[in-house]
Amino acid sequence: MNEITIGDVTVARVEELHGPVGMTPEQFFPGWPDRDWQDNRDWLVPDHLGAEDRIVQVAFQTFALRSEGRIILVDTGIGNDKTRSAVPAWDHLSSGYLDNLARAGIRPEEVDLVINTHLHVDHIGWNTRLEGGRWVPTFPNATYLMPRLDVEHFDPSKNPDIANGVNAGAFEDSVEPIRAAGLVQLWEGEHTVDGNLRLVAAPGHTPGASVLQLTSGTDRALFAGDLMHTPLQVSHPDHHSCFCEDPATARTTRRDLLGWAADNTALILPAHFSGQTALEVVRSGSAFAIKDWGPFPAY
């Protein structure tokens, strides 16, 4: 089953894609010594690292939550039909995402809230879909929660350099139509979603990057967005991905939130972990260690 229960909240894992991301560890995590990858190869392969080609393996997925009578989506992936010339594998993608959402028992019009943990291209794509030649909200009855700092940072009218990077075109086709429809709610710092869920700023990967903390009864979970891209960052939290815009701040944020998860026995659900997706961690010296995997089945 791709659905679990955490306290009073049910969580479904909705896949868009999983597999090789087309980058070696040296490309994805610049400056990270190869010996760390070699020393951990026995458990990184095949879910997180290709056996022969050493290509990093990742997932693109949404966590669909049912909490206090509402359906809440955390991140919306890459999206179909969009021009993504910087990443050819995503260019005019045609995935079965909406079919997978339907298998989780969710129709787009039933979604109450969409949370974009940050506004990188692979977290906002299904905010919209192509209809009659126009980009329209995929979830027309939802409020879309977006970090104010990221909306300002990724707006090409305010930051022209964005138009030339991997996010080229994403603001125009996946954020602007949502704003035009009056569905965006901006937040910063902290934001209470409901009695179980709270958004917390987690800067570094992007200026407005965030995580979603779940506290329900004695259960805890952390929907970690892009806090980590590989489980090897649990034991090596000071290494960052090439996509982190402020590596020093990202390191501090990662250590702080891994500490919160360890101290609260929280299930961590990063956006991009393949395999079993979720994990628990414990403190281990000056870093952390994986306590257990699960409870989702491996991809």
Wavefront OBJ file of the C-alpha trace (Angstrom):
o trace
v 0.000 0.000 0.000
v 1.161 3.518 -0.793
v -0.833 4.908 2.129
v 0.103 5.133 5.796
v -1.417 6.666 8.920
v 0.468 9.065 11.181
v -1.640 10.004 14.181
v -4.922 11.306 12.815
v -3.469 12.011 9.365
v -3.397 9.623 6.426
v -0.562 10.025 3.931
v -0.550 8.664 0.378
v 2.550 8.633 -1.803
v 1.667 9.687 -5.366
v 4.409 8.962 -7.874
v 5.203 10.983 -10.952
v 8.593 9.486 -11.885
v 11.443 7.586 -10.289
v 14.798 6.367 -11.516
v 18.122 7.821 -12.731
v 18.425 11.579 -12.656
v 21.259 11.670 -15.221
v 23.944 12.909 -12.827
v 26.784 11.173 -11.014
v 27.438 11.951 -7.339
v 30.328 14.200 -8.407
v 27.929 16.270 -10.505
v 24.981 16.249 -8.113
v 27.022 16.846 -4.931
v 30.120 18.862 -5.863
v 33.117 18.449 -3.602
v 31.867 15.298 -1.876
v 34.719 12.732 -1.643
v 34.106 9.646 -3.740
v 35.251 7.366 -0.925
v 32.063 8.143 1.021
v 29.981 6.820 -1.865
v 32.206 3.785 -2.317
v 32.147 2.968 1.407
v 28.321 2.974 1.378
v 27.754 1.430 -2.027
v 26.430 -1.841 -0.563
v 23.231 -0.190 0.678
v 22.935 2.774 -1.704
v 22.635 0.426 -4.721
v 20.147 0.082 -6.382
v 17.571 2.395 -4.779
v 19.791 5.481 -4.507
v 22.726 4.845 -6.829
v 23.073 2.966 -10.114
v 25.170 -0.195 -9.816
v 27.089 0.167 -13.074
v 26.728 3.767 -14.217
v 26.887 5.397 -10.732
v 23.945 7.642 -11.620
v 22.020 9.060 -8.668
v 18.524 7.588 -8.366
v 15.655 9.820 -7.229
v 11.874 10.021 -7.144
v 9.493 12.809 -8.067
v 6.360 12.456 -5.976
v 3.583 14.179 -4.076
v 2.502 13.404 -0.540
v -1.285 13.550 -0.350
v -2.567 14.131 3.179
v -6.043 13.854 4.653
v -6.146 15.979 7.787
v -9.128 17.436 9.659
v -11.447 16.687 6.763
v -9.303 18.306 4.076
v -7.161 16.920 1.248
v -3.712 18.520 1.181
v -1.016 17.973 -1.451
v 2.653 18.562 -0.613
v 4.571 19.523 -3.782
v 3.320 18.856 -7.298
v 6.270 17.540 -9.292
v 7.336 18.351 -12.845
v 4.045 18.501 -14.754
v 3.017 17.504 -18.266
v 3.354 19.351 -21.573
v 5.730 22.018 -20.289
v 8.724 23.421 -22.139
v 11.771 22.472 -20.057
v 14.691 22.831 -22.458
v 17.229 22.861 -19.609
v 16.234 19.296 -18.653
v 15.401 17.337 -21.823
v 13.912 14.419 -19.857
v 11.265 16.786 -18.472
v 10.578 18.637 -21.724
v 6.932 18.156 -22.722
v 6.664 15.302 -20.259
v 3.676 12.957 -20.450
v 3.330 11.062 -17.176
v 0.462 9.227 -15.500
v 0.475 11.510 -12.465
v -3.248 12.284 -12.473
v -4.040 8.593 -12.883
v -1.854 7.858 -9.868
v -3.651 10.577 -7.936
v -6.961 8.943 -8.862
v -5.631 5.600 -7.577
v -5.138 7.361 -4.244
v -8.849 8.215 -4.350
v -8.373 11.898 -5.164
v -9.909 13.917 -7.987
v -8.311 17.312 -8.732
v -11.445 19.251 -7.814
v -11.475 17.607 -4.362
v -8.116 19.038 -3.308
v -8.466 21.747 -0.650
v -4.865 22.869 -0.221
v -1.639 22.664 -2.234
v 1.656 23.273 -0.434
v 4.705 24.137 -2.532
v 7.608 23.657 -0.119
v 9.648 25.826 -2.473
v 9.374 26.977 -6.071
v 11.945 24.928 -7.938
v 10.632 23.673 -11.262
v 10.175 20.058 -10.090
v 7.959 21.020 -7.143
v 5.368 23.194 -8.874
v 4.722 21.556 -12.255
v 1.292 20.097 -11.572
v 0.091 23.383 -10.097
v -1.298 23.847 -13.599
v -2.281 21.788 -16.611
v -2.748 22.619 -20.275
v -6.377 23.111 -21.279
v -7.431 24.636 -24.575
v -3.964 26.050 -25.124
v -3.928 27.783 -21.712
v -2.345 26.949 -18.377
v -5.113 26.577 -15.829
v -5.059 25.504 -12.162
v -5.001 21.708 -11.915
v -6.723 21.965 -8.534
v -9.305 24.699 -9.123
v -10.859 24.633 -5.656
v -7.592 24.634 -3.717
v -5.652 27.347 -1.972
v -1.985 27.214 -2.986
v 0.396 28.010 -0.128
v 3.674 29.470 -1.445
v 6.632 30.935 0.472
v 6.689 34.689 -0.026
v 10.490 34.777 -0.317
v 10.483 32.242 -3.148
v 7.688 33.985 -5.042
v 9.792 37.149 -4.984
v 13.038 35.314 -5.797
v 11.725 33.281 -8.745
v 9.716 36.065 -10.372
v 11.706 36.793 -13.575
v 10.399 40.348 -13.627
v 12.315 40.909 -10.359
v 15.186 38.465 -10.902
v 15.955 38.257 -14.652
v 18.701 35.637 -14.159
v 16.004 33.079 -13.301
v 14.886 33.134 -16.939
v 18.169 31.539 -18.035
v 18.421 28.686 -15.535
v 16.762 25.340 -14.888
v 13.637 27.191 -13.681
v 13.210 28.967 -17.036
v 9.525 29.270 -17.857
v 8.326 27.631 -14.650
v 7.126 30.792 -12.939
v 5.162 31.820 -16.007
v 3.392 28.483 -16.524
v 3.114 27.154 -12.960
v 2.850 30.182 -10.653
v 1.414 33.122 -12.623
v -1.799 31.281 -13.646
v -2.407 30.430 -9.998
v -1.938 34.059 -8.957
v -4.191 35.219 -11.789
v -6.911 32.878 -10.514
v -6.612 34.375 -7.017
v -5.641 31.037 -5.456
v -2.226 31.915 -3.967
v -1.718 32.484 -0.251
v 1.745 33.732 0.696
v 3.418 33.019 4.031
v 6.804 33.407 5.684
v 8.465 32.340 8.912
v 5.879 29.874 10.205
v 2.340 29.066 9.168
v -0.216 26.911 10.958
v -2.098 24.753 8.463
v -4.360 23.020 10.988
v -4.160 21.328 14.382
v -1.838 18.647 12.986
v 0.302 20.534 10.493
v 2.660 23.493 10.595
v 4.899 24.975 7.886
v 8.352 26.074 9.030
v 10.931 28.061 7.076
v 13.962 25.943 6.082
v 16.139 28.317 4.041
v 19.276 27.492 2.102
v 18.156 25.295 -0.752
v 16.156 28.326 -1.879
v 15.501 31.558 0.045
v 11.955 30.495 0.929
v 12.430 26.725 1.221
v 10.258 25.149 3.897
v 9.281 21.898 5.573
v 5.941 20.674 6.880
v 5.902 19.361 10.446
v 3.184 16.910 11.486
v 2.334 16.576 15.183
v -0.647 14.350 15.977
v -1.000 12.633 19.326
v 2.367 11.026 20.037
v 3.286 10.768 16.345
v 5.626 13.116 14.508
v 6.634 13.468 10.866
v 8.651 15.872 8.760
v 7.775 16.408 5.091
v 11.266 17.574 4.288
v 11.083 18.905 0.723
v 14.640 19.253 -0.580
v 16.326 19.239 2.810
v 18.176 16.152 1.512
v 18.539 14.528 -1.911
v 20.270 11.327 -0.796
v 20.078 9.374 2.461
v 23.870 9.595 2.649
v 23.331 13.180 3.828
v 22.025 11.771 7.125
v 25.525 10.711 8.140
v 27.177 13.501 6.110
v 24.855 16.508 6.648
v 27.440 19.103 5.664
v 27.420 18.063 2.000
v 24.970 19.863 -0.250
v 23.538 19.405 -3.723
v 24.462 21.558 -6.696
v 20.932 22.971 -6.553
v 21.316 24.541 -3.091
v 21.427 28.287 -3.604
v 22.983 29.076 -0.200
v 25.010 26.005 0.822
v 26.139 27.338 4.218
v 22.587 28.116 5.307
v 21.377 24.811 3.858
v 23.896 22.933 6.023
v 22.725 24.690 9.182
v 19.077 24.093 8.312
v 19.691 20.410 7.561
v 21.449 19.828 10.881
v 18.747 21.667 12.830
v 15.885 19.748 11.253
v 17.604 16.358 11.418
v 18.097 17.135 15.097
v 14.404 17.897 15.526
v 13.488 14.664 13.779
v 15.911 12.606 15.883
v 14.789 14.177 19.164
v 11.096 13.716 18.328
v 11.313 10.244 16.728
v 9.797 11.792 13.610
v 9.346 9.990 10.327
v 11.197 11.983 7.637
v 9.648 12.087 4.155
v 12.010 13.860 1.727
v 10.636 14.854 -1.650
v 13.100 12.869 -3.746
v 14.052 9.668 -1.952
v 13.451 6.600 -4.037
v 13.274 3.116 -2.522
v 11.128 3.155 0.621
v 11.032 6.975 0.611
v 10.672 7.544 4.373
v 13.071 7.010 7.263
v 13.766 7.662 10.945
v 17.106 8.951 12.217
v 19.037 9.041 15.487
v 21.926 11.183 16.650
v 25.328 9.623 16.032
v 28.284 11.600 17.319
v 28.385 14.931 15.539
v 26.012 13.727 12.811
v 23.123 11.282 12.469
v 22.406 7.704 11.463
v 19.473 5.940 9.846
v 17.455 4.136 12.524
v 14.906 2.475 10.273
v 13.305 2.617 6.830
v 9.665 2.553 5.837
v 6.821 2.100 5.973
v 6.198 2.576 2.237
v 7.179 -0.312 -0.056
v 10.240 0.268 -2.207
v 9.655 1.603 -5.716
l 1 2 3 4 5 6 7 8 9 10 11 12 13 14 15 16 17 18 19 20 21 22 23 24 25 26 27 28 29 30 31 32 33 34 35 36 37 38 39 40 41 42 43 44 45 46 47 48 49 50 51 52 53 54 55 56 57 58 59 60 61 62 63 64 65 66 67 68 69 70 71 72 73 74 75 76 77 78 79 80 81 82 83 84 85 86 87 88 89 90 91 92 93 94 95 96 97 98 99 100 101 102 103 104 105 106 107 108 109 110 111 112 113 114 115 116 117 118 119 120 121 122 123 124 125 126 127 128 129 130 131 132 133 134 135 136 137 138 139 140 141 142 143 144 145 146 147 148 149 150 151 152 153 154 155 156 157 158 159 160 161 162 163 164 165 166 167 168 169 170 171 172 173 174 175 176 177 178 179 180 181 182 183 184 185 186 187 188 189 190 191 192 193 194 195 196 197 198 199 200 201 202 203 204 205 206 207 208 209 210 211 212 213 214 215 216 217 218 219 220 221 222 223 224 225 226 227 228 229 230 231 232 233 234 235 236 237 238 239 240 241 242 243 244 245 246 247 248 249 250 251 252 253 254 255 256 257 258 259 260 261 262 263 264 265 266 267 268 269 270 271 272 273 274 275 276 277 278 279 280 281 282 283 284 285 286 287 288 289 290 291 292 293 294 295 296 297 298 299
